[in-house]
């Protein structure tokens, strides 16, 4: 019998049923040359608790019908964390 253990790359929480709700969080670089190409640079699996702490579980902010960009301070913190510097 095989057992799968799900583990958050940020806080280390583990579960055998994925009740910690892991999602892939990553840095992607895109370029446009007649089509969009996304190159994956770095990614981790983070639990819902960690995504919420980092501000990734917030609803999109809509002002005058347009989605607002993420706060640059939060984005920088996420990038540093993914790079292992945060």
N, C-alpha and C positions, 0 to 999 in steps of 0.2 A: 504494500500500500504506500502511496506517495502522499506527502503532506506539503502543502504550500504555505509558507509564512509570508505575510505582507508586512513590510517594514517601511516606515517613514524615513526618508533620507535626511530630514532636518532634525527631528526630535528623537528619532529612534523607536517610536511607539511600534509595537508588533501585535499582529492579530492573525489568526488562522482562517477567519471568515471574511476579511476585508470590511469589517464594520467600521474601521477607522477612515474609510472612504478615501482611498488614495487617488490622486490625480497627478498627471505629469505636468510639471512646471518647467519651462525652458526658455532659453535665449535663442532666437531665430534671426537670421540675417536674410533679408530679401532683396532681390535685384529684379529689374524689369528689362527684358530684352525680347520684346514681342510676346512674352509670357512671364508670369511670375514664378520665380524659383526660390524656394525657402531652403536655406542650408541650416541644419541643426548644429548649434555650437556647443551647448551644454544643457543637460536637463536632469531633473531629480523627480522622484515621486514624493509628494508631500501629502500629509493627512489634512482633513478639513480644518482641524484646530490650527495647524501651522499656516494654512492658506488664509484663514481668518485673521490671525495675528499679523500677517504681512500685508493685509489690506486687499487680498485677491478675491474675497467673498462678498465684497460690497456690490450693490447694484450699480449699473452704469448710471452716471449722472447725465440727465438730459436737460439742457437749457435751450429754450427757444427752438425745440425740435431737433437739436443737434447733440450728439453724444460728445461729452467732454473728455479730454485726455486724462490719463492717470497723473496724479501728483508726481512730479519729477523726483522728489525726495524719497517717496515710497518705491518708485521704480529703481532708483539707484541702490537702495537698500536690498531689494530683491536680487539685483544683478550681483552685488557683492556677496550675498549669501550663497547664491548658486556657484560662484567662483571660489567659495571657501574662504572668503576674506571678511565675512560679516558676522 
